[in-house]
């Protein structure tokens, strides 16, 4: 099959990747990855030679549309969950996604403001939704890659992510501090609720996943300082109490605090700030009183 695709269908990878939103295409690609009979190196080399991973990253461009963004994210998650044979190290599947240039490529793609000709005739709202979709799914892809890296690779994974994120640090924190890109209002049984926003949730999940790896990394001290300088913790704590009905956000913040308090050496300064400067204990007491009053 590889010989046929290489010699007779040179654009095969483009055709496959451009149709990831079709389930049979995903199944075919998955089957290529899990071949057990000695063709593993040839398949991986063919994919690398054809810039398969770069093509995947480019599917997250806003101009590709929301369906393709979701399909690309789901394909990558599914790839990490495949039942690989024992003799085929799972690391070899994850490793290309930890490449510094691939990570940079994803970031450049999802922050691309040029939505292309595909969206010229579409409404402003749809264009904004496509931009939001690219950010949500692209950032979720990065989080999924970091989660999939096993304990052996965690130091390398975190270092790769930190290196790739350095130039986009402020951009991510701007996303955290501003409201949802697409203005909406949720109507619940308790009344109208201001949403925290899915883009901000995805950014928060990514940073929490990086925090979990920091005690293992060489760049730990500088990155913790970066988190402190941009005041990630107070931003997340303020959001925790302000968006009092957002369970997803609450879980992320609790996970963040667990990571910080369970790794006291790199986060010693943050722990002191949380307890004293950010008054976390008093704020919990206050919100309990408010809850009791309701």
N, C-alpha and C positions, 0 to 999 in steps of 0.2 A: 504493500500500500504506500509506504514512504517513497519508494522508487517511482511509482505511478504519479503521486502528488508532486514530487520534486521535478520530474521530467515533463509531465504532460499538463500539469495544472500549476504553473509557477505562482499564480496569485491565490493559491489555495488558502493560505493563512489569512489573507485579507478577507476572503469570502467567509471563512469560518468566524473570524472575530467580528466582522460587521453584521453577523446574524446570530449573535449570542442570545438575543431575546427569543430565539426559537429553541425550545427544549431539546429536540433531536440533535441540534448542533452541539449543545452542551454535553449531551450524552456521548457523542462521538469523540469530543475532545477528552472527556474523562476516561474513555476506554483507551485512548492513546497513552494517557499517563500511567495507567495501571497494567500495561502489558507485562506479563510474567516471563516470557520466553526470550530472554537475551537481547531484546531490541531496545532496552531502556536508554542506553547511551545514545544510540542513533536517533531516537525520538527526541530526547532532550537537546541534542545538538541541532537537530532540524528546527526545533522551536526557537532556540537561541539564534541560529543563523538567520532565521526569517523575522527576527525582532518581534517575536510573539508577545513578550512582556511589555515592550514599548507600545505595541498596538493595543494591548489591554488598557494601559494607562490612558491612551488617547480616546478611548470610549467614554471616559468620564468628562470630556469636554462639554460645557453647557449646550453647545449646538447639537449634540447627539440625542438630546431629549431624555425625558424622565424614564421611559421604559428601558432604554439602553443603560442608563446609570444603574438602575436597580438590577438588571440582568447581569451586568459586570460584577457588581458587588456580590450577588448571590453565587455567581460562578466561582469567584475566588474563595468564598467561604466553603462552598462545596468541594473545591479542590483540596483544601486542607483537611477535610473530613473523609476523604476517600480511604477505602480499606487497602492500603498498599501491602504488597507481600513483604514477609519478614526480611528478605535479602535486599530490599530496596529501601535505603534510609530515607525517612520522611524529610530529613533536613535538606535533602537535595531538591525537594519541591519548594520548600520555603526560602532557601538561600537566594534565588534570583530576585525575590521580592524585598530582600534586605539590602540590595545593592544601592549604594548612595545615589547614583545617577537615576535609578528607577524611582526612588522616593522623591527626588527633586522633580522628575518628570511629572509625577502625579500632582505635586503641589503647583507647578506651573500650569498644568492643565485645568485644575479645578478653579484656579484664580484667574483664568483667562476671561477677560471682559469682552472679547470679540466673539459674539455668538454665531457668526457666519451667515451665509446666504439663506440657510435653512429657516432662519427665524425672522427674516426681514419683514415678512408680511404678517407675522403673528402679533398678537396684542402685547402691550407692555406687561400686563399681569402674567401672561404665559412665559415671556422671556425671563421675568424675575423668578417665576417658579422653577424654570430650567436651571437658572443660576443657583438657586437654593438647593435643588436636587443634586447638582454636581458637587456642591460643598458637602452635603449630608452624606452622600454615598461615597465620595472620595475620601473624606475623613474617616468614615466607618471602615473603608478598605484598609487604611493605614492602621487603625485600631485592631482589626482582625488579623493583620499580618503580625503585629507585635504580640497579640495573644497566642498566636499559633507557634511562635518561636519557643522551643523547649528550653529547659533550664540550662542546658549546655551552651545554647546560643544566646541566652538573654543578655549577657554583657555586650556581645557584638551587636545584637539587635538594638539595644538602647543607645549605644554609642552612635550607630548609624542614624537612628532617628534624631538624636540630639544634634548631630552634625547637619542633617538635612533641614531641621526646623529652625536653626539659628537665624537664618535670613528672613524667616516668616514669623518670628516670635511675636512681634508687635501686632502683626495682622491678625493672628489668632486671638490675642487678648482684646483687640478691638471688637472682634466678632462676639467674644464673651460678654463685653460690656454693653453692646448695643442691643436693641430689641430684635424681635423676629424680622427677617428680611421681607417676608410676606405678611402684612398686617392682618391678623385674624383675632377673633374673640370666641372663646369657648362658652357654650351655654350648658351648664350642668344643672342637676336638680337643686343644687344649693344657690344657683344664680349664675351671673356672668363672671367668667374668670379670665384674667389676663394670662396668656400662655408664655412660658419661658422661651420657647422656640426650639425646633428640632436641630437647627444648625448649632445653636449654643450647647445643646445637650451632647451633640456629637463631638464638639471641641472639648467639652469637659471630660467625656469618656476617654478621649485620646490622651489628654494630659494626666489623668489619673493612672492610666495604664503605664505611662512613662514614669510617673512617680514611683510605681511599684517596682520598677527595675533599677531605680537610681542607686540604691545602696550597693549594687553590684558593679557599678561603672566607674571608669577612670575620670569621667567628666562630672562626677556627682556634685562636687562642691560648687563649681561655677554654675551648674544648672539650678541647684537649690537657691543660690543667690539670685538667679534670674527670676525664679518663681517669687522670691521675696520682694525683689525690686518692682515687679509689675503687680504685686499684691494679689496674687491668685487666690490665696486663702480667704482674705476678707471679702473678695468678690463673690466667692462661692458660698461663704457663710451668710452674707447679706441676701443672696438669692434664695438660700435655704429657708430663711424666715419670711421673706417677702412672698414667694410663691408657695403658699402654705398648703396647696392641694396637689402639688406635683410630685407624685410618688417616685417617678423615675429620677428626678433631680435629687430628691431626698436620699435615695439609695447611693447615688454617685458621691454626694457629700459625705455620707457616713463612711463609705469605702475610702475616701480620701483621708479622713481623720484616722481610720484604722491603720492605714499605711504609715502615716506620719507618727502616730503614737507607738506603733510596734517596731519602728526603726529609729530609736532615739538618737543614735550617733550623728547621722547626716542631718537630722531634722530638729536638733536640739533647740536652735534659735526659734524655729517656727512653733514648737510646742509651747515655749514660754510666751510668745506673742498670742497664741490662741487662748491660753488660760488667763493672761493678764490684759494685754492691750485690746484684744477682741472680745473680752468678757463673755466667753462662751457659756460659762456656768450660769451667770445671771440672766442671760438671754433665754436659756432653757427654762429657768424658773418663771420668767415673765410670760413666756408663751404658754406655759402650763396654766398660769393664772387666767390668761385670756381664754384658753380652752375651757377651763372650768366655768367661766362666766357665761360662755355660749351654751 
